[in-house]
Each structure stands twice: as C-alpha cells, then as structure tokens.
Amino acid sequence: MAYITHEYYAGTFYGEPIAAEAFARLATDAGRMLDSIVQRPVSDEDKAGEPFKLAVCYQTEVLALAGGVPALAEGEANGRLLSVSNDGYSESRERIKEAHTLNGLPVSSMAMATLQQMGYLKRWVYAGRGTP
C-alpha cells in the first residue's frame, strides 16, 4: 500500500519529477522500507499524518534518484554511469553518497530524521550501521 499519492508528492512535497507509471511502485517500496526500519509498527493515525507522509516522500525521492525501479530490481543503487570502455569492457559509476543503506538501497537521512522525531526509528539506523 502506498502511503502517498503522486499528486501529494508533486503538489505538496514538490519532489523531483517521477514518471507516473513508476511512482506507484517507488512509493509503495519506499513505504515498505520505512516500515522495516522502525522499532515498532507505525500507528494508523501516524501513517495518515503529515510527518510520516513527508518521510515516505523523502524516501521515494531518494529511491528515484538512486536509479528508480531498475535499482530496486537489482537490489542496490548502482549510481550514475560515468564512462564505458569497449576494450575488454569496463565501466565506472558515480556512487550515491548515502551514509545509510538497507540491503544496498539508500535510506533517506530526512526520512530517518522524521521517523526519529516521531519516536519510531530503530537505533541501528541512526547509530551509523549500514544494515540491520
């Protein structure tokens, strides 16, 4: 279940543009990621509130900037392709600099800060460990 709509993301949050056809998947997976890093289940009342919706927006935006649906399918953010060579094949990528990841996918610092303010964030996330 997505906790936000494309209209909310674009019109209220003013997030980076995400194609409507990719948005539902990214927003749903962003919500699932946030659900997996909280210490206890987020109440339905809090999920309907502005702070949690903003956290999902931040996480959706980070997933989109990290490569979108293809990055989710690969299980990690590969970063932006910088160069490719045809001699023996090589490529270099700019890694997305995120302090925190969940199974190779970046976790938004702003989403974490919001969840921490709400009292839901698991200690491992803000203690600096990359994965649970």
N, C-alpha and C positions, 0 to 999 in steps of 0.2 A: 504494500500500500504506500503510495506517495503521500507525504505529509504536506506537500506544497503543489501548487499548480504552476503551469508555465506563465500564466498571467500574473500571478503573485511574484514569481521570480523576476520577471521582466519589468513589471509595472510598479511594484512596491520595493523590491530589493535592488532593482536596477543592476542586475548581474550582467556579466559578459554574455554576449549573444550565444544561444544554444539553439540549434535547429529543433523545431517542434517534434519531429519524428524521433529524435534521440533523447529529448528531455525526459519523457516518462521513465525510461529505463535508468537514466542517470539519477534522477530524483529519488526513485524507488531504492536504488542501490545505495545512494547517499544516506537515506533514512535507515537502511539496514545496517550500514557501517556504524552510524551513531548509536543505534540500538545495541550493537555488540560491544561498544566501549564504555557503556555506562555501568555504574556499580549496582544499580537496581533498576527495574523497569520504570520507564518514564510514565507518569500518570497520564490518563487520557486528557485530563484537564490541562496539564502542562504541554502535551503534544498539540493541543489546539491553540495554545498561546503563542504570542509573538516571539518570545525569545527562542523557543525550540524551532519554530519555522525559520527564523534567521539562521540558526545553526545548520539546518538542513540546506538552506540556500548557500551558505558558505561552503559546505561540503560538496554540494552539487557543482558549484563553480570550480572548485579545486579538481574534481574528477574530470570535468570538461577540459580544463587547461592542461591536465596531465595526459590527455590523449583520448578522452571520451570512451565510448563503447568499445573500440578496439583494445584500449588499455585494460578495461575490465575483463574482456575475454582472455587476454594474455595473463591476467593476474598480477600485472605490475605496470607501472608507468615507465615507459621507455624514454621519454623525453623527446625533444625536437631533433630531427635528423639534421646534422650539420654538414656532413660530407660522405660521399660514397666513392670508392675506387674500384675500377674494373679489373685491375691486375691482382689476381688471387683473391678478390673480393674482400673488402674491409669497409667498415662504416664507423662513423663516430656520432655520438649523440650528446646533446647537452642534457645533463641530468637535472631534473627539477629538484631544487634545493628545499627539501622539507625535513624538518627535524623529526617528525613523527610519521610512521607508516603503520599500516595494518596489512599484513601479508603482502607487502610490496607496493601497496597503493597509498598515496599520501593522505594524511588526515589534516584537515584544515586547522590551523592554530586558532583562528577566530571561532570556529565551531567548538573547539576544546575549551576556549575561554568562556564561551557562553554556557556550555554544559557544566563547567566548574562553578560558575556563578549560581547556577540553578541547583547545585549540590548533587549532581548526578555522575560526575566524571570519576572514572576509576583511577586510582592512584598511579598505576603503571604508566598511564598516558602522560600525565604532567610531570612524572619523575624522570622522563627522558628516555625510557626504554622504547625501542622501536616496535616490538610486537609483544602481545600478551604472553 
